[in-house]
């Protein structure tokens, strides 16, 4: 599984988790007429929003990914496991978190409110990590794949040769048709 795909899935799942937990907290607190919970939750969500935007800046995303990318093992082959299996092995704690916090919300809606804020903070902090990895991949002409491992262990990556070396760098237009056909400028045969 491409590392960028895992990062994208993680951010989307955590953002969806924040949305669902926030909705559950609001519905249950409203049902129980707990206005203090709603006010505190709203304040925490604003703090999480601002914190996530500040901590998720592009510079911090690049710094956060540098150690993981530098430790990638170089290999000419891809990991043998399927993408779905790797994603499930790495992301099951997100589902467990949502189920536990969502279940506790029926007793204490404050738990879901805090969990929603935490998920919002994490989703916003991680939003630029995919772009940071993509930038390194495009610059170096490589691809990073996730090695199969437990979610309770640090992530291990495999660095493979990419196919982007044949492409023009971003911002450079392709050569005119005459140059592509003859290989020289002006459309004159060589």
C-alpha positions in Angstrom: 0.0 0.0 0.0 1.3 3.4 -0.9 2.2 5.5 2.2 0.4 8.5 0.7 -2.8 6.4 0.4 -2.5 5.3 4.0 -2.0 9.0 5.1 -5.0 10.1 3.1 -7.3 7.3 4.4 -6.1 8.1 8.0 -7.0 11.8 7.7 -10.4 11.1 6.2 -11.3 8.4 8.8 -10.2 10.6 11.7 -12.2 13.6 10.2 -15.3 11.4 9.8 -14.8 10.1 13.4 -14.7 13.7 14.6 -17.9 14.5 12.8 -19.8 11.5 14.1 -18.6 11.8 17.7 -19.4 15.5 17.6 -22.9 14.8 16.3 -23.4 12.1 18.9 -22.2 14.4 21.7 -24.6 17.2 20.6 -27.6 14.9 20.2 -27.2 13.3 23.6 -26.3 16.5 25.4 -29.3 18.2 23.8 -31.5 15.2 24.8 -30.4 15.4 28.4 -30.5 19.3 28.4 -26.8 19.6 29.3 -26.0 23.0 28.1 -22.8 23.2 30.0 -21.5 20.2 28.1 -22.4 21.9 24.8 -20.7 25.1 25.8 -17.5 23.3 27.0 -17.5 21.1 23.9 -17.8 24.2 21.6 -14.9 25.8 23.3 -12.8 22.6 23.1 -13.6 22.2 19.4 -12.5 25.8 18.7 -9.2 25.2 20.6 -8.7 21.9 18.7 -9.4 23.6 15.4 -6.9 26.4 16.0 -4.4 24.0 17.4 -4.7 21.6 14.5 -4.4 24.4 11.9 -1.2 25.8 13.6 0.4 22.4 14.3 -0.5 21.1 10.8 1.3 23.7 8.8 3.3 22.4 5.8 6.7 23.0 7.4 5.8 20.9 10.4 4.4 18.2 8.2 7.7 18.0 6.3 9.6 17.8 9.6 7.3 15.1 10.9 7.7 12.9 7.9 11.5 13.3 7.5 12.5 10.7 10.1 10.0 8.1 8.8 11.0 8.6 5.2 14.7 8.6 6.0 14.4 5.2 7.7 12.7 3.5 4.8 14.3 0.3 3.6 15.3 0.3 -0.1 13.9 -2.5 -2.2 13.3 -3.2 -5.9 10.1 -5.1 -5.1 6.8 -4.2 -3.5 5.6 -5.6 -0.2 3.5 -8.8 -0.8 0.5 -7.9 1.3 -2.7 -6.4 -0.1 -3.5 -2.8 0.5 -6.7 -3.6 2.4 -5.0 -5.9 4.8 -2.3 -3.4 5.5 -4.9 -0.6 6.0 -6.9 -2.7 8.4 -3.8 -3.8 10.4 -2.7 -0.2 10.7 -6.0 1.6 11.3 -8.0 -0.7 13.5 -7.3 1.5 16.6 -9.2 4.3 15.0 -12.3 2.1 14.8 -11.8 0.9 18.4 -11.5 4.5 19.6 -14.7 5.5 17.8 -16.6 2.6 19.2 -15.4 3.0 22.8 -15.9 6.7 22.9 -19.2 6.5 21.1 -20.4 3.8 23.5 -19.4 5.9 26.5 -21.3 8.9 25.1 -24.6 7.3 26.0 -23.6 7.5 29.6 -21.4 10.6 29.5 -21.8 12.8 26.5 -18.7 14.8 27.6 -16.5 11.8 26.5 -17.8 12.0 22.9 -17.3 15.8 22.9 -13.7 15.5 24.1 -13.1 12.6 21.6 -14.5 14.7 18.7 -12.2 17.5 19.6 -9.2 15.2 19.8 -10.1 13.6 16.4 -10.5 17.1 14.9 -7.1 18.1 16.2 -5.4 15.0 14.8 -7.1 15.3 11.4 -6.0 18.9 11.0 -2.5 18.2 12.2 -2.1 15.4 9.7 -3.7 17.1 6.7 -0.5 18.2 5.0 1.6 15.0 5.6 0.4 13.4 2.3 1.5 16.4 0.4 4.9 16.4 2.1 5.5 12.7 1.2 4.3 13.3 -2.4 6.7 16.2 -2.7 9.6 13.9 -1.7 8.4 11.2 -4.0 8.2 13.5 -7.0 11.5 15.2 -6.2 13.4 11.9 -5.8 11.5 9.8 -8.3 10.7 7.1 -5.7 7.6 5.6 -4.1 7.1 4.8 -0.4 5.1 1.7 0.5 4.0 0.5 3.9 5.4 -2.7 5.2 2.9 -5.0 6.9 3.2 -4.6 10.7 1.0 -4.1 13.8 -0.5 -0.8 14.5 1.2 -0.9 17.9 4.6 -0.8 16.3 6.2 2.2 14.6 5.5 2.3 10.8 8.1 0.8 8.5 8.4 1.9 4.9 9.9 0.4 1.8 11.4 2.8 -0.8 11.1 1.6 -4.4 12.1 3.2 -7.7 9.2 5.3 -9.1 8.3 5.9 -12.7 8.3 9.7 -12.4 11.8 10.2 -13.7 10.6 10.2 -17.3 8.1 13.0 -16.7 8.8 16.7 -17.1 9.1 18.6 -13.8 6.1 20.4 -12.6 5.8 23.9 -14.1 7.6 23.0 -17.3 5.5 22.6 -20.5 6.2 19.6 -22.7 8.4 20.3 -25.8 6.6 21.3 -29.0 5.5 18.4 -31.3 8.3 19.0 -33.8 11.0 18.5 -31.1 9.3 15.4 -29.8 9.3 13.8 -33.2 12.8 14.7 -34.4 14.5 15.2 -31.0 16.0 18.5 -32.0 14.8 22.1 -32.0 12.9 23.8 -34.8 11.5 20.6 -36.4 14.5 20.1 -38.6 15.7 16.6 -39.1 19.0 15.8 -37.4 
